[in-house]
Amino acid sequence: MNGLRGLAGVAALVAAGFAAPDAGPGAPRSEPLAAALAPLGPFKSLASSLLWAQMLTAQMEAQGQRTAALGRALLELHPDLEVAREYVANQLVVTEAPRAPDVARHDRLVANGLALLEHGLQLQDSARLHGALGRLLVHQRSSDPAFRLPAEAWLGDDLEAVAIEHLQRSELFAEDRLALGSLLLERGEQEIRDNDVWAARRDWQAASAALGPLHAEEAPLIDQRLQGLARALFEHGVNPTSTGPLPEDH
């Protein structure tokens, strides 16, 4: 029965042009799976398609562990299939970890999901995977209260700092820019509280550059996000748009 179901899934994928599902929270794009599998040749392409169909079936039937296992098998066969890597990482971190029966299981799922994306970046410095990892960190820090501790333990650094680094190296789709700008402004506000106006001005300028291309369509939202930190900088005697040295008394 499973074999017939898998073959039926392949037929459905062919009919649909091997359309890949949404890779995860904030994912800006999808792509035909057939195009990604084509370089494998007919045999590996068929095997990958079977695994993909079975993985989607398991996901639709809410079989989380089976979904992740099939995804890992697909990545063993085709490790540079980035859409599958995103999908499985999000399955582990976004779907499975919050449902885990205990803290240890939750933390392992978080670490395994992050490791999948990091391993993909070790294989290739991919702007797509940088964006996927950055968006995942931003999404889960607010969606899963237990996420930060295991994430930072695995990352070895502050979650927001790592998210900023990856988003800066992403494809900078609108979702990436909005997330990056928000993180930079959030950090800048903390720097103001710490009286580090130089760092705050740097982050304001970086946020302005990240959000700038969205200004034509989202002018009120962009202006609102930028004006709070800009006002705080002016109150400290610093023009946020200037590039010269800070006043000596600051």
Salt bridges, closest charged atoms under 4 A:
GLU31 OE2 - ARG128 NH1 3.01
GLU61 OE2 - ARG5 NH1 3.21
ASP80 OD1 - HIS78 ND1 2.56
GLU86 OE2 - ARG128 NE 2.24
GLU96 OE2 - ARG99 NH1 3.80
ASP107 OD1 - HIS106 ND1 2.89
ASP125 OD1 - HIS130 NE2 2.60
ASP125 OD2 - ARG169 NH2 3.07
ASP144 OD2 - HIS106 NE2 2.70
GLU152 OE2 - ARG148 NH1 3.10
GLU160 OE2 - ARG141 NH1 2.85
GLU160 OE2 - ARG148 NH2 2.58
GLU171 OE2 - ARG29 NH2 3.29
ASP176 OD1 - ARG135 NH1 2.61
GLU186 OE2 - ARG141 NH1 2.98
GLU191 OE2 - ARG187 NE 3.83
GLU191 OE2 - ARG202 NH2 3.30
ASP203 OD2 - ARG187 NE 2.80
ASP203 OD1 - ARG202 NE 3.41
ASP223 OD1 - HIS215 NE2 2.89
ASP249 OD1 - HIS250 NE2 3.87
